[in-house]
Amino acid sequence: MGSGTMVPSNERNSSGVLLEYENTCSMVDFGYGSMHSLLKKGLTYHDIDRIYFTHNHPDHICDLIPFLFASRYPKDPRKKDLQIIAGPGFKQFFDTLMKAYKNWLVPTTYKVEIIEQDEETKSYDGLVVTSKKMKHIELSRGYRFEFSNGKSVVVSGDTDYCDEMIDLGRKADLMILECSMPDEMKVQGHMTPSECGKLAQKANCRKLCLTHFYPVCDQKNLREKCLAEYSGDLFLAEDFMEFDF
């Protein structure tokens, strides 16, 4: 849904991955532009059952505010309860957000359940979800989603190269890795295409999709750098890119 960052781009919204599984719809992160992206997919704030947050930086969480605000719209209020899954410490962040906006975001026609999932495995409507701490900020968590047909999707969120991400992505059918900057502009807490390739090769994932591109990435040959390290199928994310399993 979103393959960029908070730096404005005509081509890329901020981070967001839509998971449609059986009769459920979930988002992994909900960055700037996610609300409008849902509309383009024929979905609204009524349709999302769960939101998994990798961490609480603005480019991953920004549209949670309009989501909660729209859900209170008197003429069309949300009635389905919402689950939010995130790392330890998120509930305190969410409570602070509610206080900052006073009554403008507080649900009145539905309930929000905050589930702080640490480095563990849980099941949500048959979707098995494993989380591990990433190398970014204390709250950062990556997720592995395992479906009933045996397929698996892994989403890193923001992270530097780390063994935890290799373990999480082991033999995944699709690994979605952040690739914020080209190799020559490495930033601590984020990955480059060469690092993504090395990590994916060690994890032995079947397909790799790079995402979370700052605008400078669109002027660089990320594919060449990544494929020098990775022998699987490589995709460079675009907004609304789809994978079917």
Contacts in CASP RR format, 6 or more apart in sequence:
PFRMAT RR
TARGET T0000
AUTHOR 0000-0000-0000
METHOD contacts of the structure
MODEL  1
MGSGTMVPSNERNSSGVLLEYENTCSMVDFGYGSMHSLLKKGLTYHDIDR
IYFTHNHPDHICDLIPFLFASRYPKDPRKKDLQIIAGPGFKQFFDTLMKA
YKNWLVPTTYKVEIIEQDEETKSYDGLVVTSKKMKHIELSRGYRFEFSNG
KSVVVSGDTDYCDEMIDLGRKADLMILECSMPDEMKVQGHMTPSECGKLA
QKANCRKLCLTHFYPVCDQKNLREKCLAEYSGDLFLAEDFMEFDF
1 13 0 8 1.000
1 16 0 8 1.000
1 17 0 8 1.000
1 18 0 8 1.000
1 27 0 8 1.000
1 34 0 8 1.000
1 37 0 8 1.000
1 38 0 8 1.000
1 41 0 8 1.000
1 239 0 8 1.000
1 240 0 8 1.000
2 12 0 8 1.000
2 13 0 8 1.000
2 14 0 8 1.000
2 15 0 8 1.000
2 16 0 8 1.000
2 17 0 8 1.000
2 31 0 8 1.000
2 33 0 8 1.000
2 34 0 8 1.000
2 37 0 8 1.000
2 211 0 8 1.000
2 237 0 8 1.000
2 239 0 8 1.000
3 12 0 8 1.000
3 13 0 8 1.000
3 15 0 8 1.000
3 211 0 8 1.000
3 212 0 8 1.000
3 213 0 8 1.000
3 237 0 8 1.000
3 238 0 8 1.000
3 239 0 8 1.000
3 241 0 8 1.000
4 12 0 8 1.000
4 13 0 8 1.000
4 14 0 8 1.000
4 15 0 8 1.000
4 59 0 8 1.000
4 211 0 8 1.000
4 212 0 8 1.000
4 213 0 8 1.000
4 214 0 8 1.000
5 12 0 8 1.000
5 14 0 8 1.000
5 15 0 8 1.000
5 59 0 8 1.000
5 180 0 8 1.000
5 212 0 8 1.000
5 213 0 8 1.000
5 214 0 8 1.000
6 14 0 8 1.000
6 32 0 8 1.000
6 58 0 8 1.000
6 59 0 8 1.000
6 62 0 8 1.000
7 214 0 8 1.000
7 215 0 8 1.000
9 215 0 8 1.000
9 218 0 8 1.000
11 218 0 8 1.000
11 238 0 8 1.000
11 239 0 8 1.000
12 213 0 8 1.000
12 238 0 8 1.000
12 239 0 8 1.000
13 31 0 8 1.000
13 32 0 8 1.000
13 33 0 8 1.000
13 34 0 8 1.000
13 36 0 8 1.000
13 37 0 8 1.000
13 239 0 8 1.000
14 31 0 8 1.000
14 32 0 8 1.000
14 33 0 8 1.000
14 34 0 8 1.000
14 58 0 8 1.000
14 59 0 8 1.000
14 60 0 8 1.000
14 62 0 8 1.000
14 63 0 8 1.000
15 29 0 8 1.000
15 31 0 8 1.000
15 54 0 8 1.000
15 59 0 8 1.000
15 60 0 8 1.000
15 157 0 8 1.000
15 211 0 8 1.000
15 212 0 8 1.000
16 27 0 8 1.000
16 28 0 8 1.000
16 29 0 8 1.000
16 30 0 8 1.000
16 31 0 8 1.000
16 34 0 8 1.000
16 37 0 8 1.000
16 60 0 8 1.000
17 27 0 8 1.000
17 28 0 8 1.000
17 29 0 8 1.000
17 155 0 8 1.000
17 176 0 8 1.000
18 25 0 8 1.000
18 26 0 8 1.000
18 27 0 8 1.000
18 38 0 8 1.000
18 41 0 8 1.000
18 43 0 8 1.000
19 25 0 8 1.000
19 26 0 8 1.000
19 27 0 8 1.000
19 28 0 8 1.000
19 127 0 8 1.000
19 145 0 8 1.000
19 153 0 8 1.000
21 125 0 8 1.000
21 127 0 8 1.000
21 147 0 8 1.000
22 125 0 8 1.000
24 49 0 8 1.000
24 50 0 8 1.000
24 125 0 8 1.000
24 127 0 8 1.000
25 43 0 8 1.000
25 47 0 8 1.000
25 48 0 8 1.000
25 49 0 8 1.000
26 48 0 8 1.000
26 49 0 8 1.000
26 50 0 8 1.000
26 51 0 8 1.000
26 52 0 8 1.000
26 124 0 8 1.000
26 127 0 8 1.000
27 34 0 8 1.000
27 48 0 8 1.000
27 50 0 8 1.000
27 51 0 8 1.000
27 52 0 8 1.000
28 51 0 8 1.000
28 52 0 8 1.000
28 53 0 8 1.000
28 54 0 8 1.000
28 143 0 8 1.000
28 155 0 8 1.000
28 157 0 8 1.000
29 51 0 8 1.000
29 52 0 8 1.000
29 53 0 8 1.000
29 54 0 8 1.000
29 60 0 8 1.000
29 61 0 8 1.000
29 155 0 8 1.000
29 157 0 8 1.000
30 51 0 8 1.000
30 53 0 8 1.000
30 60 0 8 1.000
30 61 0 8 1.000
30 62 0 8 1.000
30 63 0 8 1.000
30 64 0 8 1.000
30 67 0 8 1.000
31 58 0 8 1.000
31 59 0 8 1.000
31 60 0 8 1.000
31 61 0 8 1.000
31 62 0 8 1.000
31 63 0 8 1.000
31 64 0 8 1.000
32 58 0 8 1.000
32 59 0 8 1.000
32 62 0 8 1.000
32 63 0 8 1.000
33 62 0 8 1.000
33 63 0 8 1.000
34 63 0 8 1.000
34 67 0 8 1.000
35 45 0 8 1.000
35 63 0 8 1.000
35 66 0 8 1.000
35 67 0 8 1.000
35 70 0 8 1.000
37 239 0 8 1.000
37 240 0 8 1.000
38 44 0 8 1.000
38 45 0 8 1.000
38 47 0 8 1.000
38 48 0 8 1.000
40 240 0 8 1.000
41 240 0 8 1.000
44 70 0 8 1.000
45 67 0 8 1.000
45 70 0 8 1.000
45 71 0 8 1.000
45 78 0 8 1.000
46 76 0 8 1.000
46 78 0 8 1.000
46 79 0 8 1.000
46 80 0 8 1.000
48 67 0 8 1.000
48 82 0 8 1.000
49 80 0 8 1.000
49 82 0 8 1.000
49 83 0 8 1.000
49 125 0 8 1.000
50 82 0 8 1.000
50 83 0 8 1.000
50 84 0 8 1.000
50 85 0 8 1.000
50 124 0 8 1.000
51 64 0 8 1.000
51 82 0 8 1.000
51 83 0 8 1.000
51 84 0 8 1.000
51 85 0 8 1.000
52 84 0 8 1.000
52 85 0 8 1.000
52 86 0 8 1.000
52 129 0 8 1.000
52 143 0 8 1.000
52 155 0 8 1.000
53 60 0 8 1.000
53 61 0 8 1.000
53 84 0 8 1.000
53 85 0 8 1.000
53 86 0 8 1.000
53 87 0 8 1.000
53 90 0 8 1.000
54 60 0 8 1.000
54 86 0 8 1.000
54 134 0 8 1.000
54 140 0 8 1.000
54 141 0 8 1.000
54 142 0 8 1.000
54 143 0 8 1.000
54 155 0 8 1.000
54 156 0 8 1.000
54 157 0 8 1.000
54 158 0 8 1.000
55 61 0 8 1.000
55 86 0 8 1.000
55 134 0 8 1.000
55 136 0 8 1.000
55 137 0 8 1.000
55 139 0 8 1.000
55 140 0 8 1.000
55 141 0 8 1.000
55 157 0 8 1.000
55 158 0 8 1.000
56 86 0 8 1.000
56 90 0 8 1.000
56 93 0 8 1.000
56 139 0 8 1.000
57 137 0 8 1.000
57 158 0 8 1.000
60 157 0 8 1.000
60 158 0 8 1.000
64 97 0 8 1.000
65 97 0 8 1.000
65 101 0 8 1.000
65 105 0 8 1.000
68 105 0 8 1.000
68 107 0 8 1.000
69 104 0 8 1.000
69 105 0 8 1.000
70 78 0 8 1.000
71 77 0 8 1.000
71 78 0 8 1.000
71 82 0 8 1.000
71 107 0 8 1.000
71 109 0 8 1.000
71 110 0 8 1.000
72 78 0 8 1.000
72 104 0 8 1.000
72 105 0 8 1.000
72 106 0 8 1.000
72 107 0 8 1.000
72 108 0 8 1.000
72 109 0 8 1.000
77 108 0 8 1.000
77 109 0 8 1.000
77 110 0 8 1.000
78 107 0 8 1.000
78 109 0 8 1.000
78 110 0 8 1.000
79 109 0 8 1.000
79 110 0 8 1.000
80 110 0 8 1.000
81 110 0 8 1.000
81 111 0 8 1.000
81 112 0 8 1.000
81 113 0 8 1.000
82 107 0 8 1.000
82 110 0 8 1.000
82 111 0 8 1.000
82 112 0 8 1.000
82 113 0 8 1.000
83 112 0 8 1.000
83 113 0 8 1.000
83 115 0 8 1.000
83 124 0 8 1.000
84 90 0 8 1.000
84 94 0 8 1.000
84 112 0 8 1.000
84 113 0 8 1.000
84 114 0 8 1.000
84 115 0 8 1.000
85 115 0 8 1.000
85 117 0 8 1.000
85 124 0 8 1.000
85 129 0 8 1.000
85 131 0 8 1.000
86 114 0 8 1.000
86 115 0 8 1.000
86 116 0 8 1.000
86 117 0 8 1.000
86 139 0 8 1.000
86 141 0 8 1.000
87 116 0 8 1.000
87 117 0 8 1.000
87 118 0 8 1.000
87 131 0 8 1.000
87 139 0 8 1.000
87 141 0 8 1.000
88 116 0 8 1.000
88 118 0 8 1.000
88 139 0 8 1.000
89 116 0 8 1.000
89 139 0 8 1.000
90 114 0 8 1.000
90 116 0 8 1.000
90 139 0 8 1.000
91 114 0 8 1.000
91 116 0 8 1.000
93 139 0 8 1.000
94 112 0 8 1.000
94 114 0 8 1.000
97 105 0 8 1.000
98 105 0 8 1.000
98 106 0 8 1.000
115 122 0 8 1.000
117 129 0 8 1.000
117 131 0 8 1.000
117 141 0 8 1.000
118 131 0 8 1.000
118 133 0 8 1.000
118 141 0 8 1.000
119 131 0 8 1.000
119 132 0 8 1.000
119 133 0 8 1.000
119 141 0 8 1.000
120 130 0 8 1.000
120 131 0 8 1.000
121 128 0 8 1.000
121 129 0 8 1.000
121 130 0 8 1.000
121 131 0 8 1.000
122 128 0 8 1.000
122 129 0 8 1.000
123 129 0 8 1.000
126 148 0 8 1.000
127 145 0 8 1.000
127 146 0 8 1.000
127 147 0 8 1.000
128 145 0 8 1.000
128 146 0 8 1.000
129 143 0 8 1.000
129 144 0 8 1.000
129 145 0 8 1.000
129 146 0 8 1.000
130 143 0 8 1.000
130 144 0 8 1.000
130 146 0 8 1.000
130 168 0 8 1.000
131 141 0 8 1.000
131 142 0 8 1.000
131 143 0 8 1.000
131 144 0 8 1.000
132 141 0 8 1.000
132 142 0 8 1.000
132 144 0 8 1.000
132 164 0 8 1.000
132 165 0 8 1.000
132 167 0 8 1.000
132 168 0 8 1.000
133 140 0 8 1.000
133 141 0 8 1.000
133 142 0 8 1.000
133 164 0 8 1.000
134 140 0 8 1.000
134 141 0 8 1.000
134 142 0 8 1.000
134 156 0 8 1.000
134 157 0 8 1.000
134 158 0 8 1.000
134 159 0 8 1.000
134 160 0 8 1.000
134 162 0 8 1.000
134 164 0 8 1.000
134 165 0 8 1.000
135 159 0 8 1.000
135 160 0 8 1.000
135 161 0 8 1.000
135 162 0 8 1.000
135 164 0 8 1.000
135 165 0 8 1.000
135 189 0 8 1.000
136 157 0 8 1.000
136 158 0 8 1.000
136 159 0 8 1.000
136 160 0 8 1.000
136 189 0 8 1.000
136 190 0 8 1.000
137 158 0 8 1.000
140 157 0 8 1.000
140 158 0 8 1.000
140 159 0 8 1.000
142 154 0 8 1.000
142 155 0 8 1.000
142 156 0 8 1.000
142 157 0 8 1.000
142 159 0 8 1.000
142 165 0 8 1.000
142 168 0 8 1.000
143 154 0 8 1.000
143 155 0 8 1.000
143 168 0 8 1.000
144 152 0 8 1.000
144 153 0 8 1.000
144 154 0 8 1.000
144 168 0 8 1.000
144 169 0 8 1.000
144 172 0 8 1.000
145 152 0 8 1.000
145 153 0 8 1.000
145 154 0 8 1.000
145 155 0 8 1.000
146 152 0 8 1.000
147 153 0 8 1.000
147 245 0 8 1.000
149 245 0 8 1.000
151 173 0 8 1.000
151 245 0 8 1.000
152 169 0 8 1.000
152 171 0 8 1.000
152 172 0 8 1.000
152 173 0 8 1.000
152 174 0 8 1.000
153 172 0 8 1.000
153 173 0 8 1.000
153 174 0 8 1.000
153 175 0 8 1.000
153 176 0 8 1.000
153 243 0 8 1.000
153 245 0 8 1.000
154 168 0 8 1.000
154 169 0 8 1.000
154 172 0 8 1.000
154 174 0 8 1.000
154 175 0 8 1.000
154 176 0 8 1.000
154 205 0 8 1.000
155 176 0 8 1.000
156 165 0 8 1.000
156 168 0 8 1.000
156 175 0 8 1.000
156 176 0 8 1.000
156 177 0 8 1.000
156 178 0 8 1.000
157 178 0 8 1.000
157 212 0 8 1.000
158 178 0 8 1.000
158 180 0 8 1.000
158 189 0 8 1.000
158 190 0 8 1.000
158 212 0 8 1.000
159 165 0 8 1.000
159 178 0 8 1.000
159 189 0 8 1.000
159 190 0 8 1.000
159 191 0 8 1.000
160 188 0 8 1.000
160 189 0 8 1.000
160 190 0 8 1.000
160 191 0 8 1.000
160 195 0 8 1.000
161 191 0 8 1.000
161 195 0 8 1.000
161 198 0 8 1.000
161 199 0 8 1.000
165 177 0 8 1.000
165 199 0 8 1.000
165 203 0 8 1.000
166 199 0 8 1.000
166 202 0 8 1.000
166 203 0 8 1.000
167 203 0 8 1.000
168 203 0 8 1.000
169 175 0 8 1.000
169 203 0 8 1.000
169 205 0 8 1.000
170 203 0 8 1.000
170 204 0 8 1.000
170 205 0 8 1.000
171 203 0 8 1.000
171 204 0 8 1.000
171 205 0 8 1.000
171 206 0 8 1.000
172 203 0 8 1.000
172 205 0 8 1.000
172 206 0 8 1.000
173 205 0 8 1.000
173 206 0 8 1.000
173 207 0 8 1.000
173 245 0 8 1.000
174 205 0 8 1.000
174 206 0 8 1.000
174 207 0 8 1.000
174 208 0 8 1.000
174 209 0 8 1.000
174 243 0 8 1.000
174 245 0 8 1.000
175 200 0 8 1.000
175 203 0 8 1.000
175 205 0 8 1.000
175 207 0 8 1.000
175 208 0 8 1.000
175 209 0 8 1.000
176 209 0 8 1.000
176 211 0 8 1.000
176 237 0 8 1.000
177 191 0 8 1.000
177 196 0 8 1.000
177 199 0 8 1.000
177 200 0 8 1.000
177 208 0 8 1.000
177 209 0 8 1.000
177 210 0 8 1.000
177 211 0 8 1.000
178 190 0 8 1.000
178 191 0 8 1.000
178 210 0 8 1.000
178 211 0 8 1.000
178 212 0 8 1.000
179 191 0 8 1.000
179 192 0 8 1.000
179 193 0 8 1.000
179 196 0 8 1.000
179 210 0 8 1.000
179 211 0 8 1.000
179 212 0 8 1.000
179 213 0 8 1.000
179 217 0 8 1.000
179 222 0 8 1.000
179 226 0 8 1.000
180 187 0 8 1.000
180 190 0 8 1.000
180 191 0 8 1.000
180 192 0 8 1.000
180 212 0 8 1.000
180 213 0 8 1.000
180 214 0 8 1.000
180 217 0 8 1.000
181 187 0 8 1.000
181 190 0 8 1.000
181 192 0 8 1.000
181 214 0 8 1.000
181 216 0 8 1.000
181 217 0 8 1.000
182 192 0 8 1.000
182 193 0 8 1.000
182 216 0 8 1.000
182 217 0 8 1.000
182 220 0 8 1.000
182 222 0 8 1.000
182 225 0 8 1.000
183 192 0 8 1.000
183 193 0 8 1.000
183 194 0 8 1.000
183 225 0 8 1.000
185 192 0 8 1.000
185 216 0 8 1.000
186 192 0 8 1.000
190 212 0 8 1.000
191 199 0 8 1.000
192 225 0 8 1.000
193 210 0 8 1.000
193 222 0 8 1.000
193 223 0 8 1.000
193 225 0 8 1.000
193 226 0 8 1.000
194 225 0 8 1.000
194 226 0 8 1.000
194 228 0 8 1.000
194 229 0 8 1.000
196 208 0 8 1.000
196 210 0 8 1.000
196 226 0 8 1.000
196 229 0 8 1.000
196 230 0 8 1.000
197 208 0 8 1.000
197 226 0 8 1.000
197 227 0 8 1.000
197 229 0 8 1.000
197 230 0 8 1.000
198 229 0 8 1.000
198 230 0 8 1.000
200 208 0 8 1.000
200 226 0 8 1.000
200 229 0 8 1.000
200 230 0 8 1.000
200 232 0 8 1.000
201 229 0 8 1.000
201 230 0 8 1.000
201 231 0 8 1.000
205 232 0 8 1.000
206 232 0 8 1.000
206 233 0 8 1.000
207 232 0 8 1.000
207 233 0 8 1.000
207 234 0 8 1.000
207 235 0 8 1.000
207 243 0 8 1.000
208 226 0 8 1.000
208 230 0 8 1.000
208 232 0 8 1.000
208 233 0 8 1.000
208 234 0 8 1.000
208 235 0 8 1.000
209 234 0 8 1.000
209 235 0 8 1.000
209 236 0 8 1.000
209 237 0 8 1.000
209 241 0 8 1.000
209 243 0 8 1.000
210 222 0 8 1.000
210 226 0 8 1.000
210 234 0 8 1.000
210 235 0 8 1.000
210 236 0 8 1.000
210 237 0 8 1.000
211 237 0 8 1.000
213 222 0 8 1.000
213 236 0 8 1.000
213 237 0 8 1.000
222 236 0 8 1.000
223 234 0 8 1.000
223 236 0 8 1.000
226 234 0 8 1.000
227 234 0 8 1.000
235 241 0 8 1.000
END
